[in-house]
């Protein structure tokens, strides 16, 4: 089960980059699933989603 940060980050990724962003993350999962999750949670779930 994915974290709330992941879910928020995935929604933000879809908003910003659409299908292309999702394809990049899916490709990364084959190389490093943990890094792919981190890429969603930190920049998109925390940074791009913060107020201001």
mmCIF file of the N, C-alpha and C atoms, coordinates in Angstrom:
data_MODEL
# 
_entry.id   MODEL 
# 
loop_
_atom_site.group_PDB 
_atom_site.id 
_atom_site.type_symbol 
_atom_site.label_atom_id 
_atom_site.label_alt_id 
_atom_site.label_comp_id 
_atom_site.label_asym_id 
_atom_site.label_entity_id 
_atom_site.label_seq_id 
_atom_site.pdbx_PDB_ins_code 
_atom_site.Cartn_x 
_atom_site.Cartn_y 
_atom_site.Cartn_z 
_atom_site.occupancy 
_atom_site.B_iso_or_equiv 
_atom_site.pdbx_formal_charge 
_atom_site.auth_seq_id 
_atom_site.auth_comp_id 
_atom_site.auth_asym_id 
_atom_site.auth_atom_id 
_atom_site.pdbx_PDB_model_num 
ATOM 1   N N  . UNK A 1 1  ? 0.844  -1.187 0.000   1.00 0.00 ? 1  UNK A N  1 
ATOM 2   C CA . UNK A 1 1  ? 0.000  0.000  0.000   1.00 0.00 ? 1  UNK A CA 1 
ATOM 3   C C  . UNK A 1 1  ? 0.886  1.246  0.000   1.00 0.00 ? 1  UNK A C  1 
ATOM 4   N N  . UNK A 1 2  ? 0.559  2.177  -0.853  1.00 0.00 ? 2  UNK A N  1 
ATOM 5   C CA . UNK A 1 2  ? 1.350  3.393  -0.990  1.00 0.00 ? 2  UNK A CA 1 
ATOM 6   C C  . UNK A 1 2  ? 0.950  4.409  0.076   1.00 0.00 ? 2  UNK A C  1 
ATOM 7   N N  . UNK A 1 3  ? 1.907  5.267  0.441   1.00 0.00 ? 3  UNK A N  1 
ATOM 8   C CA . UNK A 1 3  ? 1.672  6.286  1.457   1.00 0.00 ? 3  UNK A CA 1 
ATOM 9   C C  . UNK A 1 3  ? 0.790  7.410  0.922   1.00 0.00 ? 3  UNK A C  1 
ATOM 10  N N  . UNK A 1 4  ? 0.300  8.211  1.838   1.00 0.00 ? 4  UNK A N  1 
ATOM 11  C CA . UNK A 1 4  ? -0.495 9.379  1.449   1.00 0.00 ? 4  UNK A CA 1 
ATOM 12  C C  . UNK A 1 4  ? 0.362  10.358 0.645   1.00 0.00 ? 4  UNK A C  1 
ATOM 13  N N  . UNK A 1 5  ? 1.639  10.506 1.034   1.00 0.00 ? 5  UNK A N  1 
ATOM 14  C CA . UNK A 1 5  ? 2.562  11.365 0.274   1.00 0.00 ? 5  UNK A CA 1 
ATOM 15  C C  . UNK A 1 5  ? 2.669  10.892 -1.170  1.00 0.00 ? 5  UNK A C  1 
ATOM 16  N N  . UNK A 1 6  ? 2.732  9.587  -1.352  1.00 0.00 ? 6  UNK A N  1 
ATOM 17  C CA . UNK A 1 6  ? 2.830  9.025  -2.700  1.00 0.00 ? 6  UNK A CA 1 
ATOM 18  C C  . UNK A 1 6  ? 1.574  9.362  -3.508  1.00 0.00 ? 6  UNK A C  1 
ATOM 19  N N  . UNK A 1 7  ? 0.418  9.169  -2.912  1.00 0.00 ? 7  UNK A N  1 
ATOM 20  C CA . UNK A 1 7  ? -0.841 9.441  -3.615  1.00 0.00 ? 7  UNK A CA 1 
ATOM 21  C C  . UNK A 1 7  ? -0.945 10.917 -4.005  1.00 0.00 ? 7  UNK A C  1 
ATOM 22  N N  . UNK A 1 8  ? -0.592 11.798 -3.079  1.00 0.00 ? 8  UNK A N  1 
ATOM 23  C CA . UNK A 1 8  ? -0.609 13.237 -3.362  1.00 0.00 ? 8  UNK A CA 1 
ATOM 24  C C  . UNK A 1 8  ? 0.403  13.563 -4.453  1.00 0.00 ? 8  UNK A C  1 
ATOM 25  N N  . UNK A 1 9  ? 1.590  12.973 -4.347  1.00 0.00 ? 9  UNK A N  1 
ATOM 26  C CA . UNK A 1 9  ? 2.633  13.202 -5.342  1.00 0.00 ? 9  UNK A CA 1 
ATOM 27  C C  . UNK A 1 9  ? 2.247  12.704 -6.718  1.00 0.00 ? 9  UNK A C  1 
ATOM 28  N N  . UNK A 1 10 ? 1.611  11.546 -6.776  1.00 0.00 ? 10 UNK A N  1 
ATOM 29  C CA . UNK A 1 10 ? 1.190  10.992 -8.072  1.00 0.00 ? 10 UNK A CA 1 
ATOM 30  C C  . UNK A 1 10 ? 0.171  11.913 -8.745  1.00 0.00 ? 10 UNK A C  1 
ATOM 31  N N  . UNK A 1 11 ? -0.753 12.446 -7.949  1.00 0.00 ? 11 UNK A N  1 
ATOM 32  C CA . UNK A 1 11 ? -1.741 13.377 -8.501  1.00 0.00 ? 11 UNK A CA 1 
ATOM 33  C C  . UNK A 1 11 ? -1.066 14.643 -9.026  1.00 0.00 ? 11 UNK A C  1 
ATOM 34  N N  . UNK A 1 12 ? -0.075 15.151 -8.292  1.00 0.00 ? 12 UNK A N  1 
ATOM 35  C CA . UNK A 1 12 ? 0.636  16.357 -8.721  1.00 0.00 ? 12 UNK A CA 1 
ATOM 36  C C  . UNK A 1 12 ? 1.459  16.076 -9.970  1.00 0.00 ? 12 UNK A C  1 
ATOM 37  N N  . UNK A 1 13 ? 2.107  14.922 -10.041 1.00 0.00 ? 13 UNK A N  1 
ATOM 38  C CA . UNK A 1 13 ? 2.855  14.540 -11.240 1.00 0.00 ? 13 UNK A CA 1 
ATOM 39  C C  . UNK A 1 13 ? 1.928  14.514 -12.453 1.00 0.00 ? 13 UNK A C  1 
ATOM 40  N N  . UNK A 1 14 ? 0.772  13.912 -12.298 1.00 0.00 ? 14 UNK A N  1 
ATOM 41  C CA . UNK A 1 14 ? -0.190 13.836 -13.403 1.00 0.00 ? 14 UNK A CA 1 
ATOM 42  C C  . UNK A 1 14 ? -0.644 15.230 -13.824 1.00 0.00 ? 14 UNK A C  1 
ATOM 43  N N  . UNK A 1 15 ? -0.821 16.112 -12.855 1.00 0.00 ? 15 UNK A N  1 
ATOM 44  C CA . UNK A 1 15 ? -1.243 17.486 -13.152 1.00 0.00 ? 15 UNK A CA 1 
ATOM 45  C C  . UNK A 1 15 ? -0.166 18.244 -13.932 1.00 0.00 ? 15 UNK A C  1 
ATOM 46  N N  . UNK A 1 16 ? 1.088  18.080 -13.534 1.00 0.00 ? 16 UNK A N  1 
ATOM 47  C CA . UNK A 1 16 ? 2.187  18.833 -14.140 1.00 0.00 ? 16 UNK A CA 1 
ATOM 48  C C  . UNK A 1 16 ? 2.665  18.202 -15.445 1.00 0.00 ? 16 UNK A C  1 
ATOM 49  N N  . UNK A 1 17 ? 2.929  16.910 -15.421 1.00 0.00 ? 17 UNK A N  1 
ATOM 50  C CA . UNK A 1 17 ? 3.582  16.252 -16.558 1.00 0.00 ? 17 UNK A CA 1 
ATOM 51  C C  . UNK A 1 17 ? 2.691  15.293 -17.341 1.00 0.00 ? 17 UNK A C  1 
ATOM 52  N N  . UNK A 1 18 ? 1.524  15.002 -16.813 1.00 0.00 ? 18 UNK A N  1 
ATOM 53  C CA . UNK A 1 18 ? 0.592  14.133 -17.525 1.00 0.00 ? 18 UNK A CA 1 
ATOM 54  C C  . UNK A 1 18 ? 1.138  12.737 -17.778 1.00 0.00 ? 18 UNK A C  1 
ATOM 55  N N  . UNK A 1 19 ? 0.752  12.182 -18.890 1.00 0.00 ? 19 UNK A N  1 
ATOM 56  C CA . UNK A 1 19 ? 1.103  10.803 -19.235 1.00 0.00 ? 19 UNK A CA 1 
ATOM 57  C C  . UNK A 1 19 ? 2.608  10.605 -19.383 1.00 0.00 ? 19 UNK A C  1 
ATOM 58  N N  . UNK A 1 20 ? 3.313  11.604 -19.877 1.00 0.00 ? 20 UNK A N  1 
ATOM 59  C CA . UNK A 1 20 ? 4.765  11.473 -20.060 1.00 0.00 ? 20 UNK A CA 1 
ATOM 60  C C  . UNK A 1 20 ? 5.470  11.284 -18.718 1.00 0.00 ? 20 UNK A C  1 
ATOM 61  N N  . UNK A 1 21 ? 5.057  12.020 -17.703 1.00 0.00 ? 21 UNK A N  1 
ATOM 62  C CA . UNK A 1 21 ? 5.644  11.865 -16.377 1.00 0.00 ? 21 UNK A CA 1 
ATOM 63  C C  . UNK A 1 21 ? 5.397  10.479 -15.811 1.00 0.00 ? 21 UNK A C  1 
ATOM 64  N N  . UNK A 1 22 ? 4.202  9.980  -16.016 1.00 0.00 ? 22 UNK A N  1 
ATOM 65  C CA . UNK A 1 22 ? 3.864  8.637  -15.546 1.00 0.00 ? 22 UNK A CA 1 
ATOM 66  C C  . UNK A 1 22 ? 4.727  7.588  -16.245 1.00 0.00 ? 22 UNK A C  1 
ATOM 67  N N  . UNK A 1 23 ? 4.992  7.775  -17.528 1.00 0.00 ? 23 UNK A N  1 
ATOM 68  C CA . UNK A 1 23 ? 5.835  6.831  -18.274 1.00 0.00 ? 23 UNK A CA 1 
ATOM 69  C C  . UNK A 1 23 ? 7.263  6.823  -17.738 1.00 0.00 ? 23 UNK A C  1 
ATOM 70  N N  . UNK A 1 24 ? 7.783  7.987  -17.384 1.00 0.00 ? 24 UNK A N  1 
ATOM 71  C CA . UNK A 1 24 ? 9.141  8.067  -16.835 1.00 0.00 ? 24 UNK A CA 1 
ATOM 72  C C  . UNK A 1 24 ? 9.216  7.296  -15.523 1.00 0.00 ? 24 UNK A C  1 
ATOM 73  N N  . UNK A 1 25 ? 8.243  7.498  -14.656 1.00 0.00 ? 25 UNK A N  1 
ATOM 74  C CA . UNK A 1 25 ? 8.241  6.804  -13.365 1.00 0.00 ? 25 UNK A CA 1 
ATOM 75  C C  . UNK A 1 25 ? 8.113  5.303  -13.567 1.00 0.00 ? 25 UNK A C  1 
ATOM 76  N N  . UNK A 1 26 ? 7.257  4.874  -14.459 1.00 0.00 ? 26 UNK A N  1 
ATOM 77  C CA . UNK A 1 26 ? 7.104  3.439  -14.723 1.00 0.00 ? 26 UNK A CA 1 
ATOM 78  C C  . UNK A 1 26 ? 8.413  2.836  -15.240 1.00 0.00 ? 26 UNK A C  1 
ATOM 79  N N  . UNK A 1 27 ? 9.130  3.563  -16.073 1.00 0.00 ? 27 UNK A N  1 
ATOM 80  C CA . UNK A 1 27 ? 10.421 3.075  -16.570 1.00 0.00 ? 27 UNK A CA 1 
ATOM 81  C C  . UNK A 1 27 ? 11.435 2.966  -15.435 1.00 0.00 ? 27 UNK A C  1 
ATOM 82  N N  . UNK A 1 28 ? 11.423 3.933  -14.519 1.00 0.00 ? 28 UNK A N  1 
ATOM 83  C CA . UNK A 1 28 ? 12.349 3.897  -13.384 1.00 0.00 ? 28 UNK A CA 1 
ATOM 84  C C  . UNK A 1 28 ? 12.064 2.731  -12.444 1.00 0.00 ? 28 UNK A C  1 
ATOM 85  N N  . UNK A 1 29 ? 10.817 2.328  -12.342 1.00 0.00 ? 29 UNK A N  1 
ATOM 86  C CA . UNK A 1 29 ? 10.460 1.222  -11.449 1.00 0.00 ? 29 UNK A CA 1 
ATOM 87  C C  . UNK A 1 29 ? 11.189 -0.059 -11.829 1.00 0.00 ? 29 UNK A C  1 
ATOM 88  N N  . UNK A 1 30 ? 11.473 -0.237 -13.109 1.00 0.00 ? 30 UNK A N  1 
ATOM 89  C CA . UNK A 1 30 ? 12.206 -1.417 -13.549 1.00 0.00 ? 30 UNK A CA 1 
ATOM 90  C C  . UNK A 1 30 ? 13.665 -1.400 -13.128 1.00 0.00 ? 30 UNK A C  1 
ATOM 91  N N  . UNK A 1 31 ? 14.206 -0.216 -12.922 1.00 0.00 ? 31 UNK A N  1 
ATOM 92  C CA . UNK A 1 31 ? 15.609 -0.070 -12.528 1.00 0.00 ? 31 UNK A CA 1 
ATOM 93  C C  . UNK A 1 31 ? 15.737 -0.007 -11.012 1.00 0.00 ? 31 UNK A C  1 
ATOM 94  N N  . UNK A 1 32 ? 14.921 0.846  -10.388 1.00 0.00 ? 32 UNK A N  1 
ATOM 95  C CA . UNK A 1 32 ? 14.988 1.043  -8.942  1.00 0.00 ? 32 UNK A CA 1 
ATOM 96  C C  . UNK A 1 32 ? 13.616 1.453  -8.416  1.00 0.00 ? 32 UNK A C  1 
ATOM 97  N N  . UNK A 1 33 ? 12.825 0.496  -7.982  1.00 0.00 ? 33 UNK A N  1 
ATOM 98  C CA . UNK A 1 33 ? 11.482 0.812  -7.493  1.00 0.00 ? 33 UNK A CA 1 
ATOM 99  C C  . UNK A 1 33 ? 11.475 1.799  -6.323  1.00 0.00 ? 33 UNK A C  1 
ATOM 100 N N  . UNK A 1 34 ? 12.472 1.689  -5.445  1.00 0.00 ? 34 UNK A N  1 
ATOM 101 C CA . UNK A 1 34 ? 12.539 2.589  -4.295  1.00 0.00 ? 34 UNK A CA 1 
ATOM 102 C C  . UNK A 1 34 ? 12.782 4.027  -4.744  1.00 0.00 ? 34 UNK A C  1 
ATOM 103 N N  . UNK A 1 35 ? 13.661 4.213  -5.734  1.00 0.00 ? 35 UNK A N  1 
ATOM 104 C CA . UNK A 1 35 ? 13.932 5.553  -6.245  1.00 0.00 ? 35 UNK A CA 1 
ATOM 105 C C  . UNK A 1 35 ? 12.698 6.125  -6.939  1.00 0.00 ? 35 UNK A C  1 
ATOM 106 N N  . UNK A 1 36 ? 11.990 5.299  -7.676  1.00 0.00 ? 36 UNK A N  1 
ATOM 107 C CA . UNK A 1 36 ? 10.767 5.755  -8.351  1.00 0.00 ? 36 UNK A CA 1 
ATOM 108 C C  . UNK A 1 36 ? 9.746  6.248  -7.325  1.00 0.00 ? 36 UNK A C  1 
ATOM 109 N N  . UNK A 1 37 ? 9.600  5.517  -6.214  1.00 0.00 ? 37 UNK A N  1 
ATOM 110 C CA . UNK A 1 37 ? 8.684  5.950  -5.154  1.00 0.00 ? 37 UNK A CA 1 
ATOM 111 C C  . UNK A 1 37 ? 9.152  7.258  -4.531  1.00 0.00 ? 37 UNK A C  1 
ATOM 112 N N  . UNK A 1 38 ? 10.448 7.360  -4.264  1.00 0.00 ? 38 UNK A N  1 
ATOM 113 C CA . UNK A 1 38 ? 11.003 8.581  -3.684  1.00 0.00 ? 38 UNK A CA 1 
ATOM 114 C C  . UNK A 1 38 ? 10.794 9.772  -4.612  1.00 0.00 ? 38 UNK A C  1 
ATOM 115 N N  . UNK A 1 39 ? 10.945 9.561  -5.898  1.00 0.00 ? 39 UNK A N  1 
ATOM 116 C CA . UNK A 1 39 ? 10.753 10.621 -6.881  1.00 0.00 ? 39 UNK A CA 1 
ATOM 117 C C  . UNK A 1 39 ? 9.322  11.160 -6.836  1.00 0.00 ? 39 UNK A C  1 
ATOM 118 N N  . UNK A 1 40 ? 8.378  10.322 -6.566  1.00 0.00 ? 40 UNK A N  1 
ATOM 119 C CA . UNK A 1 40 ? 6.984  10.759 -6.452  1.00 0.00 ? 40 UNK A CA 1 
ATOM 120 C C  . UNK A 1 40 ? 6.746  11.446 -5.109  1.00 0.00 ? 40 UNK A C  1 
ATOM 121 N N  . UNK A 1 41 ? 7.218  10.833 -4.030  1.00 0.00 ? 41 UNK A N  1 
ATOM 122 C CA . UNK A 1 41 ? 6.917  11.332 -2.688  1.00 0.00 ? 41 UNK A CA 1 
ATOM 123 C C  . UNK A 1 41 ? 7.580  12.665 -2.368  1.00 0.00 ? 41 UNK A C  1 
ATOM 124 N N  . UNK A 1 42 ? 8.880  12.803 -2.645  1.00 0.00 ? 42 UNK A N  1 
ATOM 125 C CA . UNK A 1 42 ? 9.573  14.009 -2.200  1.00 0.00 ? 42 UNK A CA 1 
ATOM 126 C C  . UNK A 1 42 ? 9.328  15.215 -3.099  1.00 0.00 ? 42 UNK A C  1 
ATOM 127 N N  . UNK A 1 43 ? 9.768  15.205 -4.366  1.00 0.00 ? 43 UNK A N  1 
ATOM 128 C CA . UNK A 1 43 ? 9.566  16.431 -5.145  1.00 0.00 ? 43 UNK A CA 1 
ATOM 129 C C  . UNK A 1 43 ? 8.095  16.742 -5.435  1.00 0.00 ? 43 UNK A C  1 
ATOM 130 N N  . UNK A 1 44 ? 7.318  15.721 -5.793  1.00 0.00 ? 44 UNK A N  1 
ATOM 131 C CA . UNK A 1 44 ? 5.932  15.992 -6.182  1.00 0.00 ? 44 UNK A CA 1 
ATOM 132 C C  . UNK A 1 44 ? 4.984  15.997 -4.982  1.00 0.00 ? 44 UNK A C  1 
ATOM 133 N N  . UNK A 1 45 ? 5.204  15.113 -4.011  1.00 0.00 ? 45 UNK A N  1 
ATOM 134 C CA . UNK A 1 45 ? 4.328  15.055 -2.843  1.00 0.00 ? 45 UNK A CA 1 
ATOM 135 C C  . UNK A 1 45 ? 4.608  16.130 -1.820  1.00 0.00 ? 45 UNK A C  1 
ATOM 136 N N  . UNK A 1 46 ? 5.878  16.511 -1.675  1.00 0.00 ? 46 UNK A N  1 
ATOM 137 C CA . UNK A 1 46 ? 6.255  17.497 -0.659  1.00 0.00 ? 46 UNK A CA 1 
ATOM 138 C C  . UNK A 1 46 ? 6.527  18.885 -1.245  1.00 0.00 ? 46 UNK A C  1 
ATOM 139 N N  . UNK A 1 47 ? 7.411  18.969 -2.206  1.00 0.00 ? 47 UNK A N  1 
ATOM 140 C CA . UNK A 1 47 ? 7.861  20.276 -2.693  1.00 0.00 ? 47 UNK A CA 1 
ATOM 141 C C  . UNK A 1 47 ? 6.833  20.938 -3.607  1.00 0.00 ? 47 UNK A C  1 
ATOM 142 N N  . UNK A 1 48 ? 6.471  20.296 -4.705  1.00 0.00 ? 48 UNK A N  1 
ATOM 143 C CA . UNK A 1 48 ? 5.543  20.921 -5.653  1.00 0.00 ? 48 UNK A CA 1 
ATOM 144 C C  . UNK A 1 48 ? 4.143  21.086 -5.079  1.00 0.00 ? 48 UNK A C  1 
ATOM 145 N N  . UNK A 1 49 ? 3.830  20.361 -4.045  1.00 0.00 ? 49 UNK A N  1 
ATOM 146 C CA . UNK A 1 49 ? 2.488  20.403 -3.480  1.00 0.00 ? 49 UNK A CA 1 
ATOM 147 C C  . UNK A 1 49 ? 2.367  21.367 -2.304  1.00 0.00 ? 49 UNK A C  1 
ATOM 148 N N  . UNK A 1 50 ? 3.461  21.953 -1.866  1.00 0.00 ? 50 UNK A N  1 
ATOM 149 C CA . UNK A 1 50 ? 3.389  22.842 -0.704  1.00 0.00 ? 50 UNK A CA 1 
ATOM 150 C C  . UNK A 1 50 ? 2.699  24.157 -1.072  1.00 0.00 ? 50 UNK A C  1 
ATOM 151 N N  . UNK A 1 51 ? 2.104  24.796 -0.080  1.00 0.00 ? 51 UNK A N  1 
ATOM 152 C CA . UNK A 1 51 ? 1.433  26.074 -0.353  1.00 0.00 ? 51 UNK A CA 1 
ATOM 153 C C  . UNK A 1 51 ? 2.447  27.171 -0.674  1.00 0.00 ? 51 UNK A C  1 
ATOM 154 N N  . UNK A 1 52 ? 2.006  28.128 -1.442  1.00 0.00 ? 52 UNK A N  1 
ATOM 155 C CA . UNK A 1 52 ? 2.853  29.290 -1.729  1.00 0.00 ? 52 UNK A CA 1 
ATOM 156 C C  . UNK A 1 52 ? 3.533  29.165 -2.963  1.00 0.00 ? 52 UNK A C  1 
# 
